[in-house]
Amino acid sequence: MKKRFKVVFNREKCKGCELCISFCPKKILALDPEVNAKGYHPAGIVDQESCIGCASCAAMCPDLCISIYQLEEGE
């Protein structure tokens, strides 16, 4: 069975630097058209099902805005 992952962004901490977007090997991250409370367009995931859990995005985030969780079967 294929492992599944959930990527969670802290929208309010994200300053939209796009480092996570640049380093995602699956190219499934993008900037949100809506701004956060600080006036930045935060990054987010656009295709959760395609995430391979490599954590490249989280490793590159200078503000530690990204968490990755492996989903259990049935989640």
C-alpha positions in Angstrom: 0.0 0.0 0.0 1.2 3.5 -0.9 2.2 5.7 2.1 0.2 8.9 2.3 1.2 12.2 3.9 -0.4 15.4 5.0 1.4 18.7 4.7 0.3 21.5 7.0 1.4 25.1 6.6 1.3 27.7 9.4 -0.2 30.4 7.2 0.3 33.2 9.6 4.1 32.5 10.0 4.7 32.1 6.3 6.2 35.1 4.5 5.9 33.7 1.0 9.6 33.4 0.3 8.9 30.5 -2.1 11.9 28.3 -1.0 9.6 25.4 -0.3 8.0 25.8 -3.7 11.4 25.8 -5.4 12.6 22.6 -3.7 9.4 20.4 -4.0 10.3 17.6 -6.4 6.7 17.0 -7.2 5.9 20.7 -7.8 2.7 20.5 -5.7 3.1 23.7 -3.7 2.0 27.2 -4.7 1.4 30.6 -3.2 -2.1 31.3 -1.9 -3.9 34.2 -3.7 -5.2 35.3 -0.3 -2.9 37.2 2.0 -2.3 36.4 5.7 -2.5 38.8 8.6 1.0 40.1 7.8 0.1 40.9 4.2 2.1 38.0 2.6 0.8 35.4 0.2 1.6 32.2 2.1 2.6 28.9 0.5 0.3 26.0 0.5 -0.2 22.5 -1.0 -2.3 22.2 -4.1 -2.2 18.4 -4.5 -2.1 16.7 -1.2 -2.5 13.2 -2.7 0.7 13.5 -4.7 2.9 14.3 -1.7 5.7 11.7 -1.3 6.7 12.8 2.2 10.3 13.8 1.3 10.2 16.8 3.6 12.3 18.9 1.3 9.8 21.8 1.7 10.0 21.6 5.5 13.8 21.4 5.5 14.1 24.5 3.3 11.6 26.7 5.2 13.6 29.3 7.2 10.6 30.1 9.4 9.7 26.4 10.3 6.1 26.9 8.9 5.7 23.4 7.5 4.8 20.1 9.3 4.5 16.8 7.5 2.6 13.8 8.9 2.3 10.3 7.7 -1.3 9.2 7.5 -2.5 5.9 9.0 -4.5 3.5 6.8 -8.0 4.8 6.5 -7.2 8.5 7.3 
